[in-house]
């Protein structure tokens, strides 16, 4: 533990990105707290797709629960709460930050923001999420090969997603639901050349099959059109209240601007996962979390000391090492993954 702080690292958000950051910082000997208000996009998943080694029937909640247990098993603390503010304690990153929750206050050396975003839901009637309503083309297009699908929305992005889905099925409708299209003239021409039906009438009803999946939509002009599933394209709302309070730079699209290591425009504050630009995918979020965790370790690790530090503090002595807190040291030695545990298993 670095002197003067309650934790070396506070991770705000308990999704795949935040938990991976915490896993790396904890296993790399930094005292870490994860503060999570619950919910999130991963928690909504009925099945997990595109995560190697994780089977399809694993729900998002099961994935997150296992991850939390892993991170806590390595010695991180996990707190359920809402972070109200993050405030610099000085002018430099090494001065640290105060993290205020609805119940606690922490002094920390580094902060990782992993608060993500929420998909904007269209108006009902809608099928159940994961049973005909899907928000990730990259995750779920595979499910609808050779099936009738829809895209909801009248935006440029909606039109392009409808055309992309032709890579998976020949039966694609673009549902504008009475909204005037905002796509460009070029995109309008592209739509004319692709076999995508643009349906302008509003949806008035929905039918589900016995297994709970979407079966069809009813439209105000009397049509009933069959679909197995589809994708709403209404954008997203970033959970960036803390970002605004810290005056962190954004991209033009509204994401938090970061460098290749997750560092934001405020030294000592990192952002990972859906809060940042790029593909909103669990493996990508995990990778970003790992990179940020490793980078923070390199910033905060005690050794090797520089020559300037030797001149100021003298040589490293036996009490100075190892450079991790007593709590983390005890947890590491007692963990099943510790080298000493192999001796214990051999003697059983």
C-alpha positions in Angstrom: 0.0 0.0 0.0 1.4 3.4 -1.0 1.7 5.7 2.0 -1.3 8.0 2.7 -3.8 6.1 0.6 -6.6 3.7 1.5 -6.1 1.9 -1.7 -3.6 2.0 -4.5 -6.3 1.7 -7.1 -10.1 2.3 -7.2 -12.0 0.7 -10.1 -15.4 2.3 -10.7 -17.6 -0.3 -12.4 -17.8 -4.0 -12.1 -18.2 -5.2 -15.7 -15.7 -7.3 -17.6 -13.4 -4.3 -18.2 -13.3 -3.1 -14.6 -13.0 -6.5 -13.1 -10.1 -7.4 -15.4 -8.3 -4.2 -14.4 -8.8 -5.1 -10.8 -7.6 -8.7 -11.4 -4.3 -7.4 -12.9 -3.7 -4.6 -10.3 -4.4 -7.0 -7.5 -2.2 -9.8 -8.8 0.5 -7.3 -9.5 0.6 -6.4 -5.8 -1.6 -3.2 -5.7 -4.3 -2.9 -3.1 -7.5 -2.5 -5.1 -11.1 -1.7 -4.4 -13.9 -2.3 -7.0 -17.0 -0.1 -6.5 -20.0 -1.2 -8.5 -23.6 -0.1 -8.5 -24.8 -3.2 -10.2 -26.5 -3.8 -13.5 -24.8 -3.0 -16.8 -24.9 -4.4 -20.3 -23.0 -7.7 -19.4 -25.5 -8.4 -16.7 -28.3 -8.3 -19.2 -27.0 -11.2 -21.3 -29.0 -14.4 -21.2 -26.2 -16.2 -23.0 -22.5 -15.3 -23.5 -21.2 -15.2 -27.0 -17.7 -14.5 -28.5 -15.8 -15.1 -25.2 -13.3 -18.0 -25.8 -13.5 -20.7 -23.1 -17.0 -19.5 -21.9 -19.9 -21.7 -23.1 -23.0 -20.3 -24.7 -25.3 -21.2 -21.8 -23.3 -19.0 -19.3 -25.4 -16.0 -18.5 -24.0 -12.5 -18.0 -24.7 -12.6 -14.3 -22.9 -16.0 -14.0 -19.9 -14.7 -15.8 -19.7 -11.6 -13.6 -20.3 -13.5 -10.4 -17.4 -15.9 -11.2 -15.2 -12.9 -12.1 -16.0 -11.1 -8.9 -15.1 -14.2 -6.9 -11.8 -14.6 -8.7 -10.8 -11.0 -8.1 -11.8 -11.1 -4.4 -10.0 -14.4 -4.1 -6.8 -12.6 -5.1 -7.3 -10.0 -2.4 -9.3 -7.1 -4.0 -12.2 -5.6 -2.1 -15.6 -5.4 -3.8 -18.1 -2.7 -2.6 -21.6 -2.4 -3.9 -22.3 1.3 -4.1 -22.7 4.4 -6.3 -19.7 6.7 -6.8 -20.8 10.2 -6.5 -17.5 12.0 -7.3 -13.8 11.6 -8.0 -11.7 14.6 -7.0 -8.0 15.2 -7.4 -6.2 15.7 -4.1 -3.5 17.9 -5.7 -2.1 19.1 -9.0 -0.1 16.0 -9.8 -1.2 12.4 -10.4 0.9 11.1 -7.5 -1.2 13.3 -5.2 -4.0 10.9 -5.7 -7.8 11.2 -5.7 -10.7 11.2 -3.3 -13.4 8.8 -4.3 -16.8 9.5 -2.7 -19.6 7.0 -2.7 -23.0 7.1 -1.3 -21.6 5.6 1.9 -17.8 5.8 2.0 -14.9 8.0 1.1 -11.6 6.7 -0.1 -8.1 8.2 -0.8 -6.6 6.4 -3.7 -3.5 6.7 -5.9 -5.1 5.8 -9.2 -8.6 5.6 -10.6 -10.0 3.3 -13.4 -13.4 4.4 -14.8 -15.3 1.4 -16.2 -18.8 2.7 -16.1 -19.8 1.9 -19.7 -22.9 3.0 -21.4 -26.6 2.1 -21.8 -28.2 1.2 -25.1 -31.1 3.5 -26.0 -34.3 1.3 -26.1 -36.9 1.9 -28.7 -40.5 2.4 -27.7 -42.6 -0.8 -27.2 -44.0 -3.1 -28.3 -40.8 -5.0 -28.0 -39.7 -8.7 -27.7 -37.7 -9.7 -24.6 -34.0 -8.8 -24.6 -32.1 -11.8 -25.9 -35.2 -13.4 -27.4 -35.7 -11.2 -30.4 -34.3 -7.9 -29.2 -30.5 -7.7 -29.5 -28.0 -4.9 -29.3 -24.8 -6.4 -30.6 -24.5 -7.3 -34.2 -21.0 -8.7 -33.8 -22.2 -11.0 -31.0 -25.6 -12.1 -32.3 -25.7 -12.0 -36.1 -24.5 -15.7 -36.1 -27.8 -16.6 -34.4 -29.9 -15.4 -37.3 -28.2 -17.0 -40.3 -30.9 -17.8 -42.8 -33.6 -16.2 -40.6 -35.9 -13.2 -41.1 -34.4 -10.2 -39.2 -35.2 -6.5 -38.6 -33.2 -3.4 -37.9 -35.1 -0.6 -36.1 -34.1 3.0 -36.8 -33.9 5.7 -39.4 -30.3 6.7 -39.0 -27.2 6.3 -41.1 -26.0 3.6 -38.8 -29.3 1.7 -38.9 -29.2 1.6 -42.7 -25.7 0.3 -42.8 -26.4 -2.4 -40.2 -29.3 -3.6 -42.3 -27.0 -4.0 -45.3 -24.4 -5.7 -43.2 -26.9 -8.3 -42.1 -27.2 -9.4 -45.7 -23.9 -11.2 -45.0 -25.9 -13.6 -42.8 -29.4 -13.8 -44.2 -31.4 -12.8 -47.4 -34.4 -11.6 -45.4 -33.7 -8.2 -43.9 -36.2 -5.4 -43.1 -35.3 -1.8 -42.0 -38.1 -0.5 -39.7 -38.2 3.3 -39.5 -41.4 3.2 -37.4 -42.8 6.4 -39.0 -39.6 8.4 -38.4 -38.2 10.4 -41.3 -34.9 8.8 -42.4 -31.7 10.8 -41.6 -29.4 8.8 -43.8 -27.5 10.4 -46.6 -28.4 10.4 -50.3 -25.5 8.1 -51.0 -26.8 5.6 -48.4 -30.3 5.9 -49.8 -28.9 4.8 -53.2 -27.0 2.0 -51.6 -30.2 0.8 -49.9 -32.0 0.8 -53.3 -29.3 -1.5 -54.7 -29.4 -4.0 -51.8 -32.3 -6.3 -51.1 -33.4 -4.6 -47.9 -37.1 -3.8 -47.4 -37.7 -0.4 -45.8 -40.9 -0.5 -43.8 -42.1 2.9 -42.8 -45.3 2.0 -40.9 -45.3 2.1 -37.1 -45.4 -1.2 -35.1 -48.7 -1.7 -33.3 -48.4 -5.3 -32.0 -46.1 -8.2 -31.5 -46.5 -12.0 -31.4 -44.2 -14.5 -29.7 -43.7 -18.2 -30.2 -44.2 -20.8 -27.5 -40.5 -20.6 -26.6 -40.7 -16.9 -25.9 -38.9 -15.7 -29.0 -40.2 -13.1 -31.3 -42.4 -14.5 -34.0 -43.8 -11.4 -35.8 -44.6 -7.7 -35.7 -48.0 -6.2 -36.6 -48.0 -2.8 -38.3 -50.5 0.1 -38.4 -51.1 -0.5 -42.1 -52.3 -4.0 -41.4 -49.2 -5.9 -42.3 -47.9 -8.8 -40.2 -44.3 -9.5 -40.9 -42.4 -12.5 -39.5 -39.0 -12.0 -37.7 -36.9 -14.2 -35.5 -35.0 -11.3 -34.1 -33.3 -8.0 -34.8 -31.3 -5.0 -33.7 -32.5 -1.5 -32.6 -30.1 1.3 -33.7 -30.9 4.3 -31.5 -27.5 5.0 -30.1 -26.2 4.8 -26.6 -26.0 7.0 -23.5 -22.5 7.0 -21.8 -22.4 6.8 -18.0 -19.9 9.7 -17.9 -21.1 11.8 -15.0 -17.7 11.3 -13.2 -15.9 12.1 -16.5 -17.7 15.4 -16.7 -16.8 16.3 -13.1 -13.1 15.6 -13.8 -13.2 17.6 -17.1 -11.9 14.7 -19.1 -11.7 15.0 -22.8 -14.3 13.2 -25.0 -14.2 12.1 -28.6 -16.6 13.7 -31.1 -18.9 10.6 -30.8 -19.1 11.1 -27.0 -16.8 8.4 -25.7 -13.9 9.1 -23.3 -10.7 9.8 -25.2 -7.8 7.6 -24.1 -4.4 6.7 -25.3 -3.2 3.2 -26.1 -2.9 2.4 -22.4 -6.3 3.7 -21.3 -4.9 6.9 -19.8 -7.4 9.8 -20.0 -6.5 13.5 -20.4 -6.3 13.6 -16.6 -3.1 12.0 -15.3 -3.8 9.1 -13.0 -7.3 8.5 -14.3 -7.8 5.6 -16.7 -10.9 4.6 -18.7 -11.7 1.1 -20.1 -14.4 -0.8 -21.8 -17.6 0.6 -23.3 -16.9 4.1 -22.0 -14.0 4.4 -24.5 -13.9 4.3 -28.4 -13.8 1.0 -30.2 -15.7 -2.3 -30.4 -18.1 -2.9 -27.6 -17.1 -6.5 -27.0 -16.3 -8.4 -23.8 -12.9 -9.7 -25.0 -12.0 -6.1 -26.1 -13.1 -4.8 -22.8 -11.0 -7.4 -21.0 -8.0 -6.5 -23.0 -8.3 -2.8 -22.3 -8.7 -3.7 -18.6 -5.6 -5.8 -18.6 -3.5 -3.1 -20.4 -4.7 -0.4 -17.9 -3.9 -2.7 -15.0 -0.4 -3.5 -16.2 0.3 0.2 -17.0 -0.8 1.3 -13.5 1.5 -1.5 -12.0 4.4 0.0 -13.9 3.6 3.4 -12.6 3.2 2.5 -9.0 5.6 -0.5 -8.4 8.3 0.3 -5.8 11.2 -1.5 -7.4 13.6 -1.0 -9.0 14.4 2.2 -7.3 16.2 4.9 -9.4 19.7 6.2 -8.6 18.1 9.4 -7.4 15.9 7.5 -5.0 19.0 5.7 -3.6 20.7 9.0 -3.0 17.7 10.3 -1.1 16.6 7.1 0.7 19.6 4.9 0.8 19.9 1.2 -0.1 17.0 -1.2 -0.1 17.0 -3.2 3.2 15.3 -6.5 4.2 12.3 -4.8 5.8 11.6 -2.9 2.6 10.8 -6.1 0.6 8.6 -7.5 -0.6 6.8 -4.3 -1.6 3.2 -5.3 -1.1 0.8 -4.9 1.8 0.7 -7.5 4.5 -2.9 -8.3 3.6 -2.1 -9.0 0.0 0.9 -11.0 0.9 -1.1 -13.2 3.2 -3.8 -13.7 0.6 -1.3 -14.6 -2.1 0.5 -17.2 0.1 -2.8 -18.8 1.1 -4.2 -18.8 -2.4 -4.5 -22.1 -4.3 -2.6 -20.7 -7.1 0.5 -19.9 -5.0 3.7 -21.9 -5.6 3.6 -23.2 -2.0 0.1 -24.7 -2.5 1.6 -27.3 -4.8 3.7 -28.6 -1.8 0.6 -28.7 0.3 -1.3 -30.7 -2.4 1.6 -33.1 -2.8 1.5 -33.9 0.9 -2.2 -34.6 1.0 
